[in-house]
Amino acid sequence: MYTKHKHLLLMLLMPAVLTAGLAACDMATVAPQSTAVAHPALKVGFVFDLTGSNAEMGSTQKAATQLAVAEINGTDGSPGITAVYRDAGSDPAQAAAAFQKLIEVEKVHAVIGPTLSSEARRANPVAQDSKVPVLAVSNTAGGITDVGDYIFRDSLAEFQIVPELIGTAKEELHVERVSLLYGTDDPFSKAEADLFRTTLKENDIQIVSEHTFSASDKDYRPQLAAIKAESPDAIVIAALSGPAGEILSQARKEVGIGPDLFIIGGNGFSDLPTEGNSTAEGLVVGKAWSAAGNDSEMSRNFVEKYRQRYGKDPDETAAQAYAGVQIIWNAYKRANAAGKTLERVRTDLRDALKGSDQVQTVLGPFSFTDKRDARHAPAILLVKDGRPAALK
């Protein structure tokens, strides 16, 4: 009797047991989907010059990107950005090695950096061959994005800033006649002089004379005295930052060239101190960003947050690095990375970057050109009364 009842009880309970078992299996299958996040965290490798001759610039870039990452990760509970920093050491070979390790070992989705254009020329092919997006935030030399379709930059190149600089000088300062002074034995200054020459011609501005100097020169007074005697409306100078500062000082202090004779400086002048610097009076320069030339709410907030965290004001380098994080995060949200392989996420992130259109950044509304160069308005500044002010 007991055995018969036992078998009968099992037969009655079996459907319920099977139903519960199947339900448990269904729950096991569904549970991961119900708890899955909208997208995994974006893993970004940052390659900056944290040591070596450009450590100050690289450290500024790291500080700005850390601020941007912290803000994004603090916005809500969803996964944000996982940042992996590597030191390029102010060396192209080390930058390339850092790229390779980030891509092959760390498995990053994208790379931001490196600090220098010379490093980018060595490192970017590593990323292009591996089909990993790169966003340069401080490379201004020509041809950086020519490596391939995975290479982008938010840093305005000289060929983008100089036309705005010269056009604004003509329109706002009525510059019609200039003397051109440039360095002959470094490729950057020579290339910049060629760009100035072409742009001046396009704007129907007369080049009264051309004067040169070499890297070994320390005394620029003969060239400056000759230029002063020519009475141009402005002096256009293509020089690296070292000679740029000395030329400016000798012009104002020793040769007696007053601020009414404007000095239009290229990239080498963009980071020279201007606040309270009497030698910088009358300097006209173009930059990708300046607090004085960008009064948007986002720019003001960025300056305030940077100042609170680091005890100093951000410069152009910091703004471009900060914007780089904004741009790549915006693209990642549009790339819809959920459930995709690493390779697919990298490719879709590249496509999303290409589609960036008027992205709101600290640099202003930002887009990429067809060649993946930056497209946003530069700041054209005139140093007046000891302070830089927007000329346009």
HELIX and SHEET records of a PDB file:
HELIX    1   1 TYR A    2  THR A   35  1                                  34    
HELIX    2   2 ALA A   55  ASN A   73  1                                  19    
HELIX    3   3 PRO A   92  GLU A  104  1                                  13    
HELIX    4   4 SER A  117  SER A  130  1                                  14    
HELIX    5   5 ILE A  144  VAL A  147  5                                   4    
HELIX    6   6 GLU A  158  LEU A  173  1                                  16    
HELIX    7   7 PRO A  187  GLU A  202  1                                  16    
HELIX    8   8 ARG A  221  GLU A  230  1                                  10    
HELIX    9   9 SER A  241  LYS A  253  1                                  13    
HELIX   10  10 ASN A  267  PHE A  269  5                                   3    
HELIX   11  11 SER A  278  ALA A  280  5                                   3    
HELIX   12  12 GLU A  297  TYR A  310  1                                  14    
HELIX   13  13 GLU A  316  ALA A  335  1                                  20    
HELIX   14  14 LEU A  342  LYS A  354  1                                  13    
SHEET    1   A 5 ILE A  81  ASP A  87  0                                        
SHEET    2   A 5 LEU A  42  PHE A  48  1                                        
SHEET    3   A 5 ALA A 110  ILE A 112  1                                        
SHEET    4   A 5 VAL A 134  ALA A 136  1                                        
SHEET    5   A 5 ILE A 151  ARG A 153  1                                        
SHEET    1   B 7 GLN A 206  PHE A 213  0                                        
SHEET    2   B 7 ARG A 177  GLY A 183  1                                        
SHEET    3   B 7 ALA A 234  ALA A 238  1                                        
SHEET    4   B 7 PHE A 262  GLY A 265  1                                        
SHEET    5   B 7 LEU A 283  LYS A 287  1                                        
SHEET    6   B 7 ALA A 379  LYS A 384 -1                                        
SHEET    7   B 7 ARG A 387  ALA A 390 -1                                        
SHEET    1   C 3 VAL A 359  THR A 361  0                                        
SHEET    2   C 3 GLY A 364  PHE A 368 -1                                        
SHEET    3   C 3 ALA A 374  ARG A 375 -1                                        
END                                                                             
